[in-house]
Amino acid sequence: MYLVSRAGPMAACALGAAILATAALGVGLSKPAAPARTTASVTVTPGVRDLDQRPSTTSQCRRSLQIACYNPLQLQRAYHLPALYARGITGRGATIVIVDPYGSPTIATDLRTFDRTEGIADPPSLRVIRPAGQVPSYDAANSGMVAWASETTLDVEYAHAVAPGAKILLVETPGSGKTGTVDMAQIVTAENYVVQHHLGDVISQSFVATEQAVGAAGIQALRGAYQAAYRDHVTVLAGAGDNGATGFEPSQKSYFSHAVTSWPASDPLVTGVGGTRLDLDASGGRRSADTVWNDTYSKTANRLVDGTPGPNPLAGGGGKSVIFARPAYQDAVSGVTGAHRGVPDISMSAACTGAVNAYQSFGGQAPGWYVLCGTSEATPLFAGVVALADQMAGHSLGLINPALYRLAAAHAPGIVGVTTGDNSVSFTKGGRTQVVTGYRAQAGYSLAAGLGTIDAQYFVPELAAAG
């Protein structure tokens, strides 16, 4: 996730300092490209700063920041969600599980303010649980806690914006408190609890790490929650990452100079959600077709997000796994993925030059409206879509990837191709410009946009029927 400040430059959020991968049931492991780490003690350390006091319209954002920003109504219309709402399909009866370290101390009041301002009905319930242990008291001076509070806000508000009738279950994990770091094993414990107690229908995860930062052994040790979710028919989503074709090295201080893929999106039991850039008018109508999100070469986006003109890796993740072999549901796209699991599977709005407004009032920054972007936006958006399909189906859909690829093969109208853009990125390393060549969008499946994006008025009933 990235937060874009309307008041000035800000730091990028490397929300993904390192996370898990998994070896799918019935899917073999390919030989890892790098030595495996043998520990499952992987930490995630976000770093986000932002400051703003009020929401902006798209035109105001374009004038003041030279980027677009969108509100929930625009996104609802862009994905043709009102056609479903008119039929009573709002996610009623489904539960979206948001998993975030620390959480936010003000999430309940912030969501109410968000809903009131944006004209969205309050959710049937917003429940917070802490099954992995006691979460330390919020510390406004702890930058890690502040960053995770921002992540939590984005996740909750935009999953709810898509599925306003769904229940929200926020699952907070303890972290280390003092340093603001997070042990990934805590997240696995929490997710296992959710699955074992049948507490939700779709799990949204917005954190990522390169497969090499975790290693095959570490991934295998941490993948139990996804195996349990598969057996219990719970859908699991994960963002494909925000660094395009590259990602952070194990040190989390520099990027790989060659193409890598992020986990947990690369797990065959997880739906990997990539990023697109929407170009919308004030009512949410498209001015042009969606493209692959890539702000690497946008000086404006780089200054807002990273405080420099760039280029910095700022794009939707995607590529070929070095841990997981191609699952059977991707056999039809083997010409693109080869023998490897390909990521992403589907894509949603994520661009920093087409960001979203969110309200947050926790300590450590001034209360107000903030501009956010990244696959941390795309993932909860798609979680809301899955909740709508759960309601229409009358049950949770479990692993949806086989259905996605069947729908695409049948040219179902709910899956909309994304055929322009790429996730190649550039950055400076050791005083030299590094270029990591990624993948181009194309008709059908690509390693930049997956199968494409969705038109919800068709996609939701198609997915419900296919599941």
C-alpha positions as CSV (number, residue, x, y, z in Angstrom):
1,M,0.0,0.0,0.0
2,Y,1.1,3.6,-0.7
3,L,-0.4,6.7,0.8
4,V,-0.1,9.9,-1.3
5,S,0.0,13.1,0.6
6,R,-1.9,16.1,-0.6
7,A,0.3,18.3,1.6
8,G,3.6,17.2,0.4
9,P,6.0,14.3,-0.5
10,M,5.9,11.1,1.5
11,A,7.6,7.8,2.0
12,A,6.7,4.7,0.2
13,C,5.1,1.9,2.1
14,A,7.0,-1.3,1.7
15,L,4.2,-3.3,3.2
16,G,5.4,-6.5,2.5
17,A,8.7,-6.8,4.1
18,A,8.4,-10.5,3.9
19,I,5.6,-12.9,3.9
20,L,4.7,-16.5,3.1
21,A,4.1,-18.7,0.2
22,T,2.5,-22.1,-0.1
23,A,2.6,-25.3,-2.0
24,A,-0.9,-26.0,-3.2
25,L,-2.6,-29.3,-2.6
26,G,-2.0,-31.4,-5.7
27,V,0.6,-28.9,-7.0
28,G,4.2,-29.8,-7.0
29,L,7.1,-27.6,-5.9
30,S,9.6,-26.6,-8.4
31,K,13.2,-26.1,-7.4
32,P,13.7,-22.6,-5.8
33,A,16.0,-20.2,-7.6
34,A,17.6,-19.1,-4.3
35,P,18.7,-20.8,-1.2
36,A,15.7,-21.5,1.0
37,R,15.4,-19.8,4.4
38,T,14.7,-22.4,7.0
39,T,12.9,-20.2,9.5
40,A,9.2,-19.2,9.4
41,S,9.9,-16.1,11.5
42,V,9.4,-13.6,8.8
43,T,8.8,-9.9,9.7
44,V,6.7,-7.3,8.0
45,T,7.7,-3.6,8.6
46,P,5.6,-0.9,6.9
47,G,6.6,2.7,6.6
48,V,3.9,5.2,5.7
49,R,3.6,9.0,6.2
50,D,0.7,11.2,5.2
51,L,-1.0,14.4,6.1
52,D,-4.3,15.8,4.8
53,Q,-7.4,17.4,6.2
54,R,-10.3,16.9,3.7
55,P,-11.4,14.8,0.8
56,S,-11.0,16.1,-2.7
57,T,-12.9,15.6,-5.9
58,T,-11.3,14.2,-9.0
59,S,-11.0,17.6,-10.5
60,Q,-9.5,19.1,-7.3
61,C,-6.9,16.4,-7.2
62,R,-6.0,16.9,-10.8
63,R,-5.6,20.6,-10.2
64,S,-3.7,20.5,-6.9
65,L,-1.7,17.2,-7.2
66,Q,-1.7,16.5,-10.9
67,I,-3.2,13.1,-10.2
68,A,-6.7,11.8,-10.1
69,C,-8.4,10.6,-6.9
70,Y,-11.7,8.8,-6.7
71,N,-14.4,8.3,-4.1
72,P,-16.4,5.1,-3.5
73,L,-19.4,6.1,-5.7
74,Q,-17.1,6.6,-8.7
75,L,-15.6,3.1,-8.2
76,Q,-19.0,1.6,-7.7
77,R,-20.2,3.0,-11.0
78,A,-17.0,2.2,-12.8
79,Y,-17.4,-1.5,-11.9
80,H,-21.2,-1.4,-12.6
81,L,-22.0,-2.3,-9.0
82,P,-25.3,-0.3,-8.7
83,A,-27.0,-2.8,-11.1
84,L,-26.4,-5.4,-8.4
85,Y,-27.4,-3.2,-5.5
86,A,-30.7,-2.6,-7.2
87,R,-31.3,-6.3,-7.1
88,G,-30.5,-6.5,-3.3
89,I,-27.0,-8.0,-3.9
90,T,-25.0,-6.1,-1.3
91,G,-23.0,-8.9,0.3
92,R,-25.7,-9.6,2.8
93,G,-25.0,-12.8,4.8
94,A,-21.3,-12.9,3.8
95,T,-18.4,-12.0,6.1
96,I,-15.2,-10.3,4.8
97,V,-12.2,-11.1,7.0
98,I,-9.5,-8.3,7.0
99,V,-6.2,-9.5,8.6
100,D,-3.9,-6.7,9.7
101,P,-1.2,-6.4,12.4
102,Y,-2.1,-4.0,15.2
103,G,-5.2,-2.7,13.5
104,S,-6.5,0.8,14.1
105,P,-7.8,2.1,17.4
106,T,-10.2,4.4,15.6
107,I,-11.5,2.1,12.8
108,A,-15.1,2.0,14.1
109,T,-15.5,5.8,14.2
110,D,-13.5,6.3,11.0
111,L,-15.7,3.9,9.1
112,R,-18.8,5.7,10.4
113,T,-17.4,9.0,9.2
114,F,-16.4,7.5,5.8
115,D,-19.9,6.0,5.4
116,R,-21.7,9.2,6.4
117,T,-19.6,11.4,4.0
118,E,-19.8,9.0,1.1
119,G,-23.5,8.0,1.5
120,I,-22.8,4.3,2.3
121,A,-24.9,2.3,4.7
122,D,-23.1,1.1,7.9
123,P,-22.1,-2.5,7.8
124,P,-24.4,-5.0,9.6
125,S,-21.4,-5.5,12.0
126,L,-17.8,-4.6,12.4
127,R,-16.2,-7.0,14.8
128,V,-12.6,-7.1,16.0
129,I,-10.9,-10.2,17.3
130,R,-7.3,-10.9,18.4
131,P,-6.8,-14.7,18.2
132,A,-3.0,-14.7,18.0
133,G,-2.6,-12.9,21.4
134,Q,-2.9,-9.6,23.1
135,V,-2.3,-6.6,20.8
136,P,-0.2,-3.9,22.5
137,S,-1.8,-0.5,23.2
138,Y,-1.6,1.8,20.3
139,D,1.4,4.1,20.4
140,A,1.1,7.2,18.2
141,A,4.9,7.6,18.3
142,N,5.4,4.1,16.8
143,S,5.7,4.6,13.0
144,G,5.0,0.9,12.4
145,M,1.7,1.0,14.3
146,V,0.7,4.2,12.5
147,A,1.4,2.6,9.1
148,W,-0.6,-0.5,10.0
149,A,-3.5,1.6,11.2
150,S,-3.5,3.3,7.7
151,E,-3.4,-0.1,6.0
152,T,-6.3,-1.3,8.2
153,T,-8.3,1.8,7.3
154,L,-7.9,1.3,3.6
155,D,-8.7,-2.4,3.8
156,V,-11.9,-2.0,5.9
157,E,-13.3,1.1,4.2
158,Y,-12.9,-0.2,0.6
159,A,-14.0,-3.7,1.1
160,H,-17.1,-2.2,2.7
161,A,-17.5,0.3,-0.1
162,V,-18.0,-2.6,-2.6
163,A,-20.1,-4.9,-0.4
164,P,-21.9,-2.5,2.0
165,G,-24.2,-5.4,3.2
166,A,-21.4,-7.7,4.2
167,K,-20.2,-8.1,7.8
168,I,-16.6,-7.1,8.5
169,L,-14.4,-9.1,10.7
170,L,-11.1,-7.3,11.5
171,V,-8.5,-9.7,12.7
172,E,-5.6,-8.0,14.5
173,T,-2.3,-9.6,15.4
174,P,0.1,-8.5,18.2
175,G,3.4,-7.7,16.4
176,S,6.4,-6.9,18.6
177,G,4.9,-3.6,19.9
178,K,8.1,-1.8,20.6
179,T,9.6,-1.8,17.1
180,G,6.3,-2.0,15.2
181,T,7.5,-5.2,13.3
182,V,5.3,-8.2,12.8
183,D,6.1,-11.9,12.9
184,M,4.2,-13.6,10.0
185,A,3.7,-16.7,12.1
186,Q,1.2,-14.6,14.2
187,I,-0.8,-14.0,11.0
188,V,-0.9,-17.7,10.2
189,T,-2.1,-18.5,13.7
190,A,-4.9,-15.9,13.4
191,E,-6.0,-17.1,10.0
192,N,-6.1,-20.7,11.1
193,Y,-8.3,-19.6,14.0
194,V,-10.7,-17.9,11.6
195,V,-10.9,-20.9,9.3
196,Q,-11.3,-23.5,12.1
197,H,-14.1,-21.5,13.7
198,H,-15.9,-20.8,10.4
199,L,-15.8,-17.0,11.0
200,G,-15.7,-15.7,7.4
201,D,-16.2,-16.4,3.7
202,V,-13.3,-14.4,2.1
203,I,-10.0,-13.4,3.6
204,S,-8.3,-10.2,2.3
205,Q,-4.5,-9.8,2.7
206,S,-2.7,-6.8,1.5
207,F,0.9,-7.6,2.5
208,V,3.5,-9.2,0.2
209,A,7.1,-10.3,0.1
210,T,9.3,-11.7,-2.7
211,E,9.5,-15.5,-2.7
212,Q,13.2,-15.3,-2.2
213,A,12.8,-13.2,1.0
214,V,10.9,-16.1,2.5
215,G,12.4,-19.2,0.8
216,A,10.8,-22.5,-0.1
217,A,11.2,-23.9,3.4
218,G,9.8,-20.8,5.1
219,I,6.9,-20.7,2.7
220,Q,6.1,-24.3,3.3
221,A,6.1,-23.8,7.1
222,L,3.7,-20.9,6.8
223,R,1.2,-22.2,4.3
224,G,-1.0,-24.2,6.6
225,A,-3.7,-21.5,6.8
226,Y,-4.2,-21.6,3.1
227,Q,-4.4,-25.3,3.0
228,A,-7.0,-25.1,5.8
229,A,-9.0,-22.4,4.0
230,Y,-9.0,-24.6,0.8
231,R,-10.4,-27.6,2.8
232,D,-13.0,-25.4,4.5
233,H,-14.1,-23.6,1.3
234,V,-12.9,-20.1,2.3
235,T,-11.6,-17.8,-0.4
236,V,-8.2,-16.2,0.2
237,L,-6.9,-13.2,-1.6
238,A,-3.6,-11.4,-1.7
239,G,-2.2,-8.4,-3.4
240,A,0.4,-9.1,-6.1
241,G,2.7,-6.3,-4.8
242,D,3.5,-2.7,-5.6
243,N,7.0,-2.9,-7.1
244,G,6.2,-4.2,-10.6
245,A,8.4,-7.0,-11.8
246,T,10.9,-6.5,-9.0
247,G,10.6,-6.6,-5.2
248,F,12.7,-6.2,-2.0
249,E,15.7,-8.4,-1.4
250,P,15.8,-10.2,2.0
251,S,17.5,-7.2,3.6
252,Q,14.4,-5.1,2.7
253,K,16.8,-2.3,1.8
254,S,17.2,-2.8,-1.9
255,Y,15.5,-4.2,-4.9
256,F,16.3,-7.3,-6.9
257,S,17.9,-6.5,-10.3
258,H,16.0,-9.3,-12.0
259,A,12.3,-10.3,-12.2
260,V,10.8,-11.8,-9.1
261,T,7.4,-12.7,-7.8
262,S,5.7,-12.0,-4.5
263,W,4.0,-14.3,-2.0
264,P,1.4,-15.1,-0.8
265,A,-0.2,-14.1,-4.1
266,S,2.0,-16.8,-5.8
267,D,0.4,-19.6,-3.7
268,P,-1.9,-21.6,-6.0
269,L,-4.4,-21.7,-3.2
270,V,-4.6,-17.9,-3.1
271,T,-6.1,-15.5,-5.7
272,G,-3.4,-13.0,-6.7
273,V,-4.9,-9.5,-7.2
274,G,-2.9,-7.2,-9.5
275,G,-3.3,-3.5,-10.2
276,T,-4.9,-1.4,-13.0
277,R,-5.1,2.3,-13.6
278,L,-8.6,3.7,-14.0
279,D,-9.3,6.9,-15.9
280,L,-12.7,8.1,-14.7
281,D,-14.9,11.2,-15.0
282,A,-16.7,12.8,-12.1
283,S,-19.6,10.3,-12.3
284,G,-17.4,7.2,-12.5
285,G,-17.7,6.8,-16.2
286,R,-14.5,5.6,-18.0
287,R,-12.8,8.1,-20.2
288,S,-10.5,5.4,-21.5
289,A,-9.9,1.7,-21.0
290,D,-8.1,0.4,-18.0
291,T,-4.4,-0.2,-18.3
292,V,-1.8,-2.0,-16.2
293,W,-0.8,0.2,-13.2
294,N,2.7,1.5,-13.7
295,D,3.7,4.8,-12.2
296,T,7.4,4.1,-12.2
297,Y,8.1,6.8,-14.7
298,S,5.6,9.4,-13.4
299,K,7.6,12.1,-11.7
300,T,4.4,13.4,-10.1
301,A,3.6,10.0,-8.5
302,N,7.1,9.5,-7.4
303,R,7.4,12.8,-5.7
304,L,4.1,12.3,-3.9
305,V,4.9,8.7,-2.8
306,D,8.6,8.6,-2.5
307,G,9.7,12.2,-2.3
308,T,11.9,12.0,-5.4
309,P,11.2,12.4,-9.1
310,G,12.2,8.7,-9.6
311,P,12.1,6.5,-11.3
312,N,11.3,4.1,-8.5
313,P,9.5,0.7,-8.8
314,L,5.8,1.8,-8.5
315,A,3.6,-0.7,-10.4
316,G,1.5,-3.7,-10.0
317,G,3.3,-7.0,-9.3
318,G,3.3,-10.0,-11.5
319,G,5.5,-12.8,-12.9
320,K,6.4,-16.5,-12.7
321,S,6.8,-18.2,-9.3
322,V,10.2,-19.9,-8.6
323,I,8.5,-21.9,-5.8
324,F,5.3,-23.2,-7.3
325,A,4.7,-25.3,-10.4
326,R,1.8,-24.4,-12.7
327,P,-1.5,-25.4,-11.1
328,A,-4.0,-27.3,-13.3
329,Y,-6.3,-24.3,-13.6
330,Q,-3.6,-22.4,-15.5
331,D,-3.0,-25.2,-18.0
332,A,-4.9,-23.2,-20.6
333,V,-2.5,-20.3,-20.3
334,S,0.7,-22.4,-20.2
335,G,1.9,-20.6,-23.2
336,V,2.4,-17.6,-20.9
337,T,3.3,-19.2,-17.6
338,G,5.3,-22.1,-18.8
339,A,5.8,-24.7,-16.0
340,H,5.3,-22.1,-13.3
341,R,2.5,-20.6,-11.3
342,G,1.7,-17.3,-12.9
343,V,0.6,-14.1,-11.0
344,P,-1.7,-12.2,-10.9
345,D,-5.0,-13.9,-11.5
346,I,-7.2,-10.8,-11.8
347,S,-6.7,-7.0,-11.4
348,M,-8.5,-4.0,-9.9
349,S,-7.9,-0.3,-9.3
350,A,-4.5,0.4,-7.7
351,A,-2.7,3.3,-9.4
352,C,-1.2,6.2,-7.5
353,T,-2.2,8.5,-10.4
354,G,-5.8,7.3,-9.8
355,A,-5.9,6.8,-6.1
356,V,-8.8,6.7,-3.6
357,N,-9.9,8.8,-0.6
358,A,-10.1,7.3,2.9
359,Y,-10.8,8.8,6.3
360,Q,-8.6,8.2,9.3
361,S,-8.2,9.8,12.7
362,F,-5.8,7.7,14.7
363,G,-2.9,9.3,16.5
364,G,0.4,10.1,14.9
365,Q,-1.0,12.3,12.2
366,A,-3.7,14.8,11.8
367,P,-7.2,13.4,11.5
368,G,-8.7,13.8,8.0
369,W,-8.9,12.4,4.5
370,Y,-6.0,10.7,2.9
371,V,-5.2,9.5,-0.6
372,L,-4.2,5.9,-0.9
373,C,-3.2,3.5,-3.6
374,G,-1.5,0.1,-4.4
375,T,-2.7,-3.5,-4.6
376,S,-3.7,-2.9,-0.9
377,E,-6.6,-1.0,-2.5
378,A,-7.2,-3.6,-5.3
379,T,-7.4,-6.6,-2.9
380,P,-10.1,-5.4,-0.5
381,L,-12.1,-4.1,-3.6
382,F,-12.0,-7.6,-5.0
383,A,-12.9,-9.1,-1.6
384,G,-16.1,-7.1,-1.7
385,V,-16.8,-8.5,-5.1
386,V,-16.4,-12.0,-3.9
387,A,-18.7,-11.3,-1.0
388,L,-21.4,-10.2,-3.4
389,A,-21.0,-13.5,-5.3
390,D,-21.1,-15.4,-2.0
391,Q,-24.5,-13.8,-1.3
392,M,-25.8,-14.6,-4.8
393,A,-24.5,-18.2,-4.5
394,G,-25.9,-18.7,-1.0
395,H,-22.6,-20.0,0.3
396,S,-18.9,-19.3,0.4
397,L,-17.1,-20.0,-2.9
398,G,-13.8,-21.3,-1.6
399,L,-10.9,-21.3,-4.1
400,I,-12.2,-19.3,-7.0
401,N,-9.2,-19.6,-9.3
402,P,-10.5,-22.6,-11.3
403,A,-13.7,-20.8,-11.9
404,L,-11.9,-17.6,-13.0
405,Y,-10.0,-19.4,-15.7
406,R,-13.0,-21.4,-16.9
407,L,-15.0,-18.1,-17.2
408,A,-12.1,-16.5,-19.2
409,A,-11.8,-19.5,-21.5
410,A,-15.6,-19.3,-22.2
411,H,-15.2,-15.5,-22.9
412,A,-17.7,-14.6,-20.2
413,P,-18.6,-10.9,-20.4
414,G,-17.9,-10.4,-16.7
415,I,-14.1,-10.6,-17.3
416,V,-12.8,-7.6,-19.2
417,G,-9.4,-7.7,-20.9
418,V,-6.6,-5.3,-20.0
419,T,-4.5,-5.2,-23.1
420,T,-2.2,-2.2,-22.6
421,G,0.7,-1.4,-20.3
422,D,3.4,-3.4,-18.6
423,N,5.1,-3.8,-15.2
424,S,8.7,-3.1,-16.2
425,V,10.4,-0.9,-13.7
426,S,13.6,1.1,-13.1
427,F,15.6,2.3,-10.1
428,T,19.1,3.3,-9.0
429,K,21.3,0.8,-7.3
430,G,24.9,1.3,-6.5
431,G,24.9,4.5,-8.4
432,R,23.7,2.8,-11.6
433,T,20.3,2.7,-13.2
434,Q,18.8,-0.7,-13.1
435,V,16.0,-1.8,-15.4
436,V,14.0,-4.9,-14.6
437,T,12.1,-6.0,-17.7
438,G,8.6,-7.2,-16.7
439,Y,5.7,-8.3,-18.7
440,R,3.3,-6.7,-21.2
441,A,-0.5,-6.8,-21.1
442,Q,-2.1,-8.6,-24.0
443,A,-5.4,-10.2,-25.1
444,G,-6.1,-13.1,-22.8
445,Y,-3.9,-13.9,-19.9
446,S,-0.8,-11.8,-19.0
447,L,1.7,-11.7,-16.2
448,A,1.0,-8.0,-15.9
449,A,-2.8,-8.0,-15.5
450,G,-3.7,-11.7,-15.1
451,L,-7.0,-12.4,-16.9
452,G,-7.9,-8.7,-16.8
453,T,-10.4,-6.9,-14.7
454,I,-14.2,-7.3,-14.1
455,D,-17.6,-5.9,-15.0
456,A,-19.4,-6.7,-11.7
457,Q,-22.9,-6.7,-13.1
458,Y,-22.0,-9.8,-15.2
459,F,-19.0,-11.2,-13.2
460,V,-20.8,-11.6,-9.9
461,P,-23.6,-13.8,-11.2
462,E,-21.1,-15.7,-13.4
463,L,-18.8,-16.4,-10.5
464,A,-21.7,-17.4,-8.2
465,A,-23.0,-19.9,-10.8
466,A,-19.5,-21.2,-11.5
467,G,-18.8,-21.8,-7.8
